[in-house]
Amino acid sequence: MPKPTRRLDGINLSDVDVWVFDLDNTLYHARYKLFSQVVERIGKYVSKTLDLDLAAAQNLQSEYYKAYGSTLRGLMLRHGVDPTEFLEYVHDIDITWIPRSQTLCKALERLEGRKVVFTSGSRDHAERVMQQLGVSHHMESIFDIASANYIPKPDPGIYRRFISELSIKPRNSIMFDDISRNLIPAHSLGMKTVWVRNDDLHSYEGGDGGHIDYITNDLVVWLKEYTG
C-alpha cells in the first residue's frame, strides 16, 4: 500500500515513518478518568509510606510533581523510595473503565510505519492498557519510565535516549502527547507534534506555542482524519 501524502492544516506528513504515542490520556481518551485512579493511589502511597495524613500527602504529591517533574522522582531523591514498588502500587487500578476500541485499532492499522509508546508510566501499565484497548499488536516498542532511568518527561536527555535506543530519526517522526510541555523537546529535536488536549490543567502546561504543529481533543478523530 502506498504511503499517504495527505496534509493536515498545511503539515506535510508524507515523510513520517515513526508514530510516537504517549499512553495515559492520549492513547485512550481522558474522559474515561483512568489516570485519576493513578493520581488517587499516588496520594495514598505517599500517605502510607511517609506516615502523613491524606491531605498533607496530597500537598506533597503536588509539590514534588512541580519541583521534580513527577512525584516518583521527588520520592526517590528525597526519601529513597523504591520505584518498582511505587509503580506497582499506583498502577494497581481498574482498567476496565476504558473500552476496547476497534476504531483506534483500525486507524493504527492504516498508518504506514513503526508505532511506539513513549510513557512516563511503567511498561506493565502500558501493556495492560494497550491490551484492554486491543491495540498491543500495533506497537513495536515501549519506552517507559524505567527505560528513562526514572526521569520523567519533558527532560530533554530522555528524548535523546529514546531516539537513540529506538533508532528513530526525529525529522521522520511525529509525537502525540496530552501535556503540551512534553512536546517541547520533541519539537526541538525536529519531530512533528500533536497535542491531544483535554480539560485537565496539566494538559496546558507549557502552552500551545510554536512547538505544536497540530491540536486535537481526540486521538481517534485525528487519526481517522489522517487515514481517511
C-alpha positions in Angstrom: 0.0 0.0 0.0 1.5 3.4 -0.9 2.4 5.8 1.8 -0.3 8.5 2.3 0.6 12.1 1.2 -2.3 13.7 3.0 -1.7 17.1 4.6 -3.4 18.4 7.7 -3.7 22.1 8.0 -0.6 22.5 5.8 1.5 20.0 7.6 3.1 17.6 5.2 3.1 14.1 6.8 4.3 12.1 3.8 7.8 11.7 5.3 6.6 10.3 8.7 7.6 6.7 9.3 7.6 6.6 13.1 4.5 7.4 15.2 5.2 8.1 18.8 2.3 7.9 21.3 2.1 8.9 24.9 -0.1 6.5 26.8 -2.3 8.0 29.6 -4.9 10.4 28.4 -3.5 10.1 24.9 -3.9 6.6 23.5 -7.2 6.4 25.4 -9.5 9.5 25.9 -9.2 11.5 29.1 -13.0 11.3 29.6 -12.6 7.8 31.0 -10.8 9.2 34.0 -8.4 6.3 34.2 -5.5 8.3 35.2 -7.5 9.9 38.1 -7.2 6.5 39.7 -3.4 6.6 39.4 -3.4 10.1 40.9 -5.5 9.0 43.8 -3.3 6.0 44.5 -0.2 8.2 44.4 -1.6 10.2 47.3 -2.4 7.1 49.2 1.1 5.7 48.6 2.7 9.0 49.9 0.4 8.9 52.9 1.2 5.3 53.8 5.0 5.5 53.0 5.7 8.8 54.8 3.1 8.4 57.6 1.2 11.6 56.6 -2.5 12.3 56.7 -4.0 12.2 53.2 -4.3 16.0 52.8 -0.6 16.5 53.7 0.3 13.6 51.4 -1.6 15.1 48.5 0.1 18.5 49.1 3.5 16.9 49.0 2.5 14.9 45.9 1.7 18.2 44.1 4.9 19.8 45.4 7.1 17.1 44.2 5.4 17.0 40.8 6.1 20.7 40.3 9.7 20.5 41.6 10.9 17.3 40.1 8.5 16.6 37.1 6.9 13.6 38.9 6.0 12.7 42.4 8.1 9.5 42.0 11.2 11.4 41.2 10.8 13.5 44.3 10.2 10.5 46.5 13.3 8.8 45.1 15.6 11.8 45.6 14.2 12.9 48.9 13.2 9.6 50.6 14.9 6.8 48.7 11.7 5.2 47.6 11.9 2.0 45.5 10.4 3.0 42.1 9.3 -0.6 41.3 7.3 -0.8 44.5 5.8 2.6 43.8 4.8 1.9 40.2 3.3 -1.5 41.1 1.1 0.2 43.8 0.0 3.3 41.8 -0.8 1.3 38.7 -3.0 -1.3 40.5 -6.1 0.2 39.1 -9.3 -0.9 37.3 -8.5 -0.5 33.6 -12.0 -1.8 32.6 -13.0 1.9 32.8 -11.7 2.2 29.2 -13.4 0.2 26.4 -11.9 -1.8 23.6 -11.5 0.5 20.6 -12.0 -1.1 17.2 -11.9 2.4 15.7 -8.4 3.1 17.2 -7.2 -0.3 16.2 -8.3 0.2 12.5 -6.8 3.7 12.4 -3.4 2.4 13.7 -3.5 -0.5 11.2 -3.8 2.0 8.4 -0.8 4.1 9.5 2.4 3.4 7.4 5.5 2.9 9.6 6.5 2.0 13.1 4.3 2.7 16.1 5.9 3.1 19.5 4.8 4.2 23.0 6.8 6.7 25.0 5.4 7.0 28.5 6.4 8.2 32.0 4.4 5.2 33.4 5.6 1.6 33.7 5.8 -1.0 31.0 3.4 -3.3 32.8 0.8 -0.5 33.0 1.3 0.3 29.3 0.9 -3.3 28.3 -2.3 -3.8 30.3 -3.9 -0.6 28.9 -3.0 -1.5 25.3 -4.3 -5.0 25.8 -7.6 -3.5 27.1 -7.8 -1.2 24.1 -7.0 -4.1 21.8 -4.0 -2.4 20.1 -1.0 -4.2 21.6 -0.1 -5.9 18.3 0.3 -2.5 16.6 3.0 -1.2 18.9 6.6 -2.2 18.1 8.2 -0.9 21.3 7.5 0.7 24.7 9.9 3.2 26.1 8.8 3.5 29.8 9.9 5.3 32.9 12.4 2.6 33.7 13.9 2.9 30.2 14.4 6.6 31.1 16.1 5.8 34.4 13.0 7.1 36.2 13.5 10.6 34.8 10.1 11.9 33.6 9.2 13.9 30.5 10.0 16.6 29.5 13.7 16.2 30.4 15.5 16.6 27.1 18.0 14.0 27.9 15.5 11.2 27.9 14.2 12.2 24.5 17.7 11.8 23.1 18.0 8.5 24.9 14.6 7.5 23.4 15.5 8.2 19.8 19.0 6.6 20.2 17.7 3.4 21.7 14.9 3.0 19.2 16.9 4.2 16.2 14.4 7.0 15.4 15.1 9.8 13.0 13.3 12.8 14.6 12.5 14.5 11.3 10.7 11.4 10.1 8.7 11.1 13.3 5.6 12.6 14.9 4.8 12.6 18.6 1.4 12.7 20.3 1.0 13.8 24.0 -1.7 15.2 26.2 0.6 17.6 28.0 1.8 20.4 25.9 5.2 20.9 27.6 6.1 17.3 26.8 6.2 18.2 23.1 8.7 21.0 23.5 11.8 18.7 23.4 10.3 16.6 20.6 9.8 19.8 18.5 13.4 20.9 19.3 14.7 17.6 18.0 12.8 18.0 14.8 9.7 15.9 15.4 6.3 16.9 14.3 3.9 17.2 17.2 0.3 16.7 18.0 -1.2 18.0 21.3 -4.1 15.7 22.4 -5.7 18.4 24.6 -8.1 17.7 27.5 -9.7 19.7 30.2 -7.1 19.0 32.9 -4.9 22.0 33.8 -1.8 19.8 33.5 -2.6 19.4 29.8 -2.0 23.1 29.3 1.4 23.1 30.9 3.9 24.7 28.6 1.2 26.4 26.5 0.4 25.8 22.9 3.1 27.8 21.2 5.3 27.3 18.2 6.3 23.7 19.3 2.7 22.5 18.5 2.0 21.5 14.9 -1.5 20.2 15.4 -4.1 20.2 18.2 -6.9 17.7 18.7 -9.3 16.8 21.5 -9.4 13.2 20.4 -6.6 11.0 19.0 -9.1 8.7 17.2 -10.7 11.6 15.4 -7.3 12.9 14.3 -6.1 9.5 13.1 -9.4 9.0 11.2 -9.0 12.4 9.5 -5.4 11.5 8.5 -6.1 7.9 7.3 -9.3 8.8 5.6 
